[in-house]
């Protein structure tokens, strides 16, 4: 009778929410797999999803798991939602002004700390209820394992820089693409699935969880939120004045040590030389968030800290963020609404608009930064022949210069719209993957449009993320690419029926600008989608061009003088017989007028264009 009464009391208490299942059952029941191993291991894909399904079954009114796509190897991709009142419809949540936080884990699948932190945080929200207040207003949405194929390429030898767990996943996906370089070009099936899911949920704050490479230092949690001139000004101010200091304080108060910057040393062997400027172009998740008009936080746990420290530190920054989002819910929602509105007016008055920043570099300023590093020795290595640094793990707290301030290195005044010829299907397909709004012309159209005449391009000889891009890829050996020059020209062009018109009076206007302005760092041209416009397809035999050259010089004395001057002043040209003959071919009626002419048009108005 006593046992039956005790059971009845427990059941009643559970039903009323007075106690949690963690205290009604053996506490071991709800330890995460990482906790069960004392943080020696991290669960594989199947065990991760099994634990999450147990949580969802135990708290069905609070947790839902939804598939959102498949990897290249056929694994299901999942998103997990925690909502305090059983509302899991994003439209209803947005209508109720419930801020949505989306956390992405294991995009680099050897860096899985965020995954195990999210399992523990979700448990404490819905089972132990110790963090239930984090769902008072906010909705917690997370991807447990984004790079699921890389996650299952497990080995103890995948990350030489990292201190545990015993086995970890691989950086790239099943096709050996780094998904955190794919946000703009969207080559991978995982990227395209994520973009579709992202726009369904349209979160109010995005987090990408990582683990560092680089220097050794005292911090175990580093983070950064972009706030440069390409971010909506009001959002940037909130990030700088409110979000960043709040998170730093919350992490430090938990017993972890935070650095509110991504730490990159100017000299990897000498920290005294200061910390480098960092910028996120849209190939990166957080750089892409700028185009989505949403704050995006990069979290980097420190690779050399033990796994327990890293997972619990990741837990604390997510906990702090959710506290902030609950507190500032109305402010964040309003900032995002205003940022969307600003983006939708980007091409409203193309003749009056200010230039839109496409790429940025360090502006030349520095700010004192209290760097909490370690003492180190430097000496010349007989192995590498370069300077070798050894960290002593004795604290070294020193004020160092942190490179700050932005210099815009490329910009463009946005047009009212772009027009893309129908035959450039890969370029159009990528915009469609981003769910940019597009219209198709119903008939051929001939009219005046701005475009670019480009020359001097050189391509990176070694592949980078499946391409030979014009820009230099990180970590690639060999000569980097050279962008050359693109000059605006206006000409009369004919576009076939079915050509795509992209108006910039839409929320995703910045995505279109970054993809279609050739000088942008992650544009379709930079990634090689327009390489064929630089390929000469027709040629003249040398004996034919010899005759042509003589005829042209006989008829045009100025041309003859120009040629002779170039021979006299340019030794490389003078020593190149093919280039000397090409000089005349390029100035003849047989030259390809389309060579180097960017096919995407810029429209200041849409009058007369045959649209539905």
C-alpha positions, 0 to 999 in steps of 0.5 A: 500500500505504501509503495502504491501510494508513493507511486500515485503521489509521484504520478500526480506530482509529475502530472501537475509539473511539481517535480521533474522526471529526473527526480522521479527516476534514476538520475542516470536516465537523462544524462546525455551520452557525452555526460555518461562517458564523463565527456570522453566520447560524443555520440554518433549520429544514430545515438544522438537522434535516439537520445533526442527522440527519447526527450521528444517522447518524454515531453511531446508538448514541448519538443518536436523533431522535424526532417528538413532534407537529406545529405549526399549519402542519404542521411536525414537532416533534422531540426529540433524545436522546443516551444513552451506551449506546444506551438511549433508552427513558425508563422504562428510563432512569428505572429505571436512575436515569439523570437526564434533562435536557430543554432547550427551544430557540427557544420564542421563535424569534428567540432561537435561541442555545440551538439552535446551542449544543445542536448544538455540544454534541451534536457534542462529546459523540458525534463529537469526544468532547471532552464525552463525559463529560457522558453518563457518567450523564446523558441529554441530551434537547433540542428543537432548534426548538420554535416551528418556524413562528415560526422560519421567519418569518425576517427581519433585522428581527424583533428590533430589540434583538438583535445578530445573527444576520443573520436570525432567527425570530419571537417567536410561533407561526403563530397569533401566540400566544406559546408561553411564555404558553401552558403553563397554558391550553394553547391551541396544538397545540405546547403540547399536543404538548410536554406529552405528550412531557414526561410521556413523558420526565418529565425530572429537570431542565428548561432553557428557553433565551432571549435577553434584552430590557432593560438593557445590562450586562456579563453575557453569561449570566444565569439563574435557577432558581425556589426560592420557597415553592411549590417543594418545600423540599428542592429549593429548598435544593439550588437555592439552596445548590448548583446556582446557585453551581455554575453561576455558578462554571462559567460564569465559569471558562469566560471568560463572565460570569454573573449568577445572576438575571433582571435587571430594573431598577426604573427602566429609565433609572436602574440605581442604583434597583436590581433588581426581584423576579421571579416565574414564574406557570405560564403560563411554562415555568419557572413550570409546572415548579414544578407538575411538581415539577421544577427548571426553569432560565431561561437568558437570553443578553444580546441586545447581545452578538455571536452567537458570544459568546451561543452559546458562553455558552449552550454553557457553561451547558449544559455546566456543568449537565450536569456538575452533574447527573452529579455530583449524579445521586442527589441530584436523582433523590431530590429529585424523588421526594420532591417528587412524593410531597409533591404527591400528598399535597396533598389527603390531609387537606383540613381540616388542610392549610396554605394552598397559595400560588397567587400571590406578590409581592415580600416587601419585603426587599433583598439587596446585589447586585454589579451589573456594568453600564455607565456611562450618561447620562440626559437628557430626550428631545425625542422621547418626552418621557421620560428617555432613557438612553445606555450608554457601555460603560465598566464600572460595578461597584456594589453595588445592592439586589436585591428578595428575599423572597416575599409570598404574595398569594393562597392556598387550602387544597386540598380532597380533590378537585374536581368539574367539571360535565360541560358545561364541556368546554373546562376539562376538555379543558385538564386532559386536555391536562396529563394530570391524572388524572380520573374521570367520574361514572356517574350524576347526583349531588346533594350539599354542595360548597364553591364560590365566589361571585364578583363585581366582575370586570373584563376587560382590554379589549385582547386578550392571547394570544387572550383578554381575561383578568381579569388584566393582560397584559404589555405590553398598553396600556389599562386592566388587568383587575380580579379582584374577589372570590371568597368560599367558600360551601357549598351543595347542588348537582346535578352531571350524569352524566359530571362530572369528579372530580379527586382531589388524591392525584396527582403533578400535584395542583398543576396542578389547583389552579392551574387550578381555584382561580379566584384563581390567576393562570393559572386557567381563570377568570383566562383567561376560560374561565368568563366566561359565569357573569358574564353576565346572561341574563334581564332585566326591562323598566323599566316592569315593574321600576318596579312591582316596586320599589314593591311590594317597598318597600311590603312591606319597610321595611328594603329601602326604607331600604337603597335610600334610603341607597344613593341618598343615599351613592352618586352613581354609583348615584343617577345610573344609572336602570338600576342603581337598578331592578336593585337590586330585580331582584337582590333578587327571586325572578326574580334568577339565583341562578347568576350569579357562582357558580363551577361547580367544586365543592370536595370534602372527601370523596368518599363517595356520589359515583357513580364507577366 
